[in-house]
Amino acid sequence: MTTVGIFEAKAKLSELLERVAKGERVTITKHNQPIADLVPHRPIDRERAQRAAQELREFAKDNRLKGLKIKDLVDRGRPGCD
């Protein structure tokens, strides 16, 4: 994996994209902190996504919030929102 600073990435974007197209991963940093990864494109597996959506629908049939609101559940998980 290659790591480059943001300014170098801007200057060499075409070169970096060619490397990524060949399978390499590139991490872009700003002040030595990783901020983005360039990774090869992966096509969406539509069948897998449809199966996952169907599984969620099936799960939802038997698992209801029973009057609870999602916002209330989210707030319960936040510190200081008791």
N, C-alpha and C positions, 0 to 999 in steps of 0.2 A: 504494500500500500504506500502511496506517495502522499506527502503532506506539503502544501504550498501556502504561502501567505496570500491574502486577498489581492494585494497589488500585483503579485506575480501571476495569480490566476487570471486577473483581468487582461494582463499583457499577453498571456499564452493560452487563452481559452480554447482556440481552435486545436492547438497541439494537445491540450489536456483531454478534450473531447475525443480526439482520435485514439488516445490511449485507453480511455474509458470504453470506447466502442470495441476495443480488442479484449476487454474483460478486466482491465485494471480498475481499482478503486482509488479515488483521490479525495483527500480531506483538505478542505480550505479552512485556514485559520485567520483570526484577527487578534493581534496582540498575543500570539501563541496559544490562543484558545480555539478549539475546534468550533466552527459555526455551521459547516455544511459538508455533506459528502456527495461527490459525483460518483454514481454507480451505473453500471450497464442497465439499460431498459429491459424490463421483463413484461411480456404481454400479459394481460389479465386472463386468468383461467375462469371464464364465465361459468362453466359447469360447476366448478368448485364454489364460486360465489353464490350461485343459485341454490346449491345444496345447503350452504351455510344459512342462507335466508330462510329456506324451508324448515331447517332444524330450529331456528329461532321462533318461527311461527308455531311450530309444534310445541316447543317448550312453553311459549306464552299461553297456550290454551289451558294448561293446568296450573299456571303460576301467575296469580293476580295480585295486585297491590292491596286489595281489600280495603278500599277507602283511603289509603295513604296516598299522598302526593309525592311525586319524584322530587320536587323542590324541598319538601320537608326532609326526605331521606338524605339528600345532598347536604342540607344544612346540619343535620345530625352528625355528619362526618367531619364537619369543620370545627376547629378549636374555637371555643368561646360562643358557640351557638346552641347552648343547652336549653 
